[in-house]
Amino acid sequence: MANHKSAKKRIRQIAKRRLHNKYYAKTTRNAIKVLRSTSEKAAAQALYPKVVAMLDKLAKRNIIHKNKASNLKSKLAKQINKLA
């Protein structure tokens, strides 16, 4: 376990940051679920920019990889375009 004061502080900071990142990642996953379950095209198109912004923010902060964000955005766009 950490003995130095700075190491103990670093552990506290990491725990706080992990909790913060987990919250935003979970919120984004829930938004993606809502978007995927939407069957109306207009509602899905209105929700899509908000979800894209959330994914971009996660990728920018290295919570998820930028390619994962791109793949998710692509799949969601395809799904929205399939809706009647």
C-alpha positions in Angstrom: 0.0 0.0 0.0 1.1 3.6 -0.5 3.3 5.2 2.1 4.0 8.6 0.6 1.6 11.4 1.1 1.6 12.2 -2.6 0.8 8.5 -3.4 -2.1 8.5 -1.0 -3.4 11.7 -2.6 -3.0 10.2 -6.1 -5.1 7.1 -5.0 -7.9 9.5 -3.8 -7.8 11.4 -7.0 -7.9 8.2 -9.2 -10.9 6.9 -7.2 -12.8 10.1 -7.6 -12.0 10.3 -11.3 -13.0 6.6 -11.9 -16.4 7.3 -10.3 -16.8 10.4 -12.5 -15.9 8.5 -15.7 -18.1 5.6 -14.7 -21.1 7.9 -14.3 -20.7 9.5 -17.8 -20.0 6.2 -19.5 -23.1 4.7 -18.0 -25.2 7.7 -18.8 -24.1 7.5 -22.4 -24.8 3.8 -22.6 -28.3 4.4 -21.3 -28.8 7.1 -23.9 -27.7 4.7 -26.6 -30.2 2.1 -25.3 -33.0 4.7 -25.5 -32.0 5.6 -29.0 -31.9 2.0 -30.2 -35.3 1.3 -28.7 -36.9 4.3 -30.4 -39.1 3.2 -33.3 -40.1 6.6 -34.6 -37.6 8.1 -37.1 -38.3 11.8 -36.1 -37.7 11.1 -32.4 -34.5 9.1 -33.2 -33.2 11.9 -35.4 -33.8 14.4 -32.6 -32.0 12.3 -30.1 -29.1 11.3 -32.3 -27.1 14.6 -32.1 -27.2 14.5 -28.3 -25.9 10.9 -28.2 -23.2 11.8 -30.7 -22.0 14.7 -28.5 -21.9 12.4 -25.5 -19.8 9.8 -27.4 -17.4 12.5 -28.7 -17.0 13.8 -25.2 -16.1 10.3 -23.9 -13.7 9.8 -26.7 -12.0 13.2 -26.2 -11.4 12.4 -22.5 -10.1 8.9 -23.3 -12.9 7.2 -21.4 -13.7 5.2 -24.6 -11.5 4.8 -27.6 -12.1 7.2 -30.5 -12.7 4.3 -32.9 -15.3 2.8 -30.6 -17.1 6.1 -30.6 -16.9 6.2 -34.4 -18.2 2.7 -34.7 -21.1 3.3 -32.4 -22.1 6.6 -34.2 -22.0 4.7 -37.5 -24.1 1.9 -36.3 -26.7 4.3 -34.8 -26.8 6.3 -38.0 -27.4 3.2 -40.0 -30.2 2.1 -37.7 -31.9 5.5 -37.8 -31.8 5.5 -41.6 -33.5 2.1 -41.7 -36.5 3.4 -39.7 -39.6 4.0 -41.8 
